[in-house]
Amino acid sequence: MKNIPELFGSMVFSDAVMRERLPAGIYGALKETARQSAHLDLETANVIAETMKDWAVEKGATHFAHWFQPMTGITAGKLDSFIAPAEDGRVIMEFSGSSLVRGEPDASSLPSGGLRATFEARGYTVWDTSSYAFIKDGALMIPTVFCSYSGEALDKKTPLLRSMEAIDRQARRILALFGETPARRVVTTAGPEQEYFLIDKAGYLKRPDLVYTGRTLFGARPPKGQEMEDHYFGCLKPRVSAFMKELDEELWKLGVYAKTKHNETAPAQHELAPVFTATNTATDHNQLTMELMKSIADKHGLACLLHEKPFAGVNGSGKHINWSLASDTGVNLLEPGETPYENAQFLLFLMAVIKAVDEYQDLLRTSVASAGNDCRLGANEAPPAIVSMFLGDELTEILEALESGAEYCNKEKCDMEIGVTVLPHFPKDVADRNRTSPFAFTGNRFEFRMPGSSFSVAEPNIVLNTAVAEVLRGFADELEAADDFTGALAALARKTIGKHKRIIFNGNSYSEEWQAEAARRGLSSLKTAVDAFPSLISPKSVELFARHQVYSRSELSSRHEILMEGYCKTLHIEALTMTDLVKGGVIPAVIAGQNEAAKLLKRKKACGGFNCSLEEHLLTRLSNLSARLLDRLTHLEETVSKARPARAEYYRDAVLPAMTELRAVADELETLTAKTLWPLPSYAELLHSVI
């Protein structure tokens, strides 16, 4: 491997590359365009395009693509070569400014939620100058946004950038009130921790449910899962280590700050965590991370599973988003400092987040809602579906003192005493970590633990950015109008804490007591994605996003339609896959097992004098379960036949329970059928297949 600093970003048309290769005037114009969201003139774009093409060709690129993030949750791009006809049948390599700045994919062939009809095909991809171009698989990838002919956003990137502009505007108003040297920009930062499973590719290909749906629809519990707690942070197996090594190298080439890698709790489960960066960059990087995980796993004879719950009964996979605010002067606005009680600026931003999470808890829940995440939320490896915040004892006590107007007794920070004299002393953090909390303060940022592993991190960040921007707007309006800033700030703190402290919970969010307490506090409990989806188009949400120009009403309606449709399609595909597997695999296996048992029973009875209780008992159980299997299969098929498109409630209340009932019977039959006959690799084989 190359020297890592030399390797890092080697496939990125980064700021350093642009500064080196572009004329000074062109470089300055581009930077100002990105900073001010201004337009590039064609002459400038032509120079940049030619320089970018030359650099890419030197790196081995033959094609270019406008790389965008449609509402499928994955990325897209149409590849075009750099070649252009020349004299004598030759070709030249060219790339124009117009090709750099704008592309035109089919806007009706990707999810639009009704924004584009089938015959309305025109859409545009437009260069996002705030993100760096990069080379992947021999092609120059140009990050772009994707919009319709009439200007509506058809992607996840456009509203994310809008939300970042919204919080930037309002946060700078707050900083000005504190007399800070006005920052030119305030950005939200994110560091999405990515959990995933690695299993052997051969076993994966023998599981049509994994291939078609990303999760196992059948599978009896293995003799050993995660009960011994011996996988978390354990030694990496050679094939996994080789995969992670190549993944790191490829991510580093693309400028992704891949930092941490380790085994997660469940067998075959792992995690990659990056250093945090600006939210739009973090979103790009996480999409690249998921793409590379799958392609590199394939090279190592592995399959990477990003579903939220690929295996029932063992831990699922989340994507914890570490979210914060920072100015372009390098100040983390959620850094409490040594004396957080005296840090009024930090406390105001902290209270803004508290109020935003409380007032828009339904929207936050919606931002992580899907059929896949319903399999995970509320289980022991994931937060419950109730949104709450963890602050730790010290910050909670500070807020209580602010609310009451009492003096806060500052507790001196002390060193940890472990009782072993040879170990160095180290400072104790102001708060423990709470892994059961959906939204936990972890020192100088919040960790949002509800998103699922397959999610784009754009949606939760859009909601967080916009909700906090709205609260900061209200704070700024109130404080700017005050004659006595200090007195107004104290009154605002008391009012905000008193009204929104209900969202703060430092205890065990898994406990049944918390469910009852949350209801008493009036917190939302949106148990399923279908319960959460309507929040996206509520009058309150429409007003919020319209005020900050993040989503129009039609853009919200389109996303609601896509969410509902996606939920129905997911369960429909899963149900059809289940019926195919039962009819084509489970039933023949069970019949074969019964035939073998019946033949043995017949032979033993013919010989006389043998005890046939085992065979008789087995045949009776198999016969009874087979009858139940047919009954549950028929019920599922009839239930699916009555389903109507976009009827999410029906899929949740009728189709999903029918699938669960069919699975229960099939999983019991697996335990009674010879492994040589059962058509699917078992959980034990899949979870322990990589050595």
Summary of the structure (lengths in Angstrom):
residues: 691
radius of gyration: 28.2
end to end distance: 24.3
largest distance: 103.8
contacts: 2274
relative contact order: 0.11
helix: 50%
strand: 14%
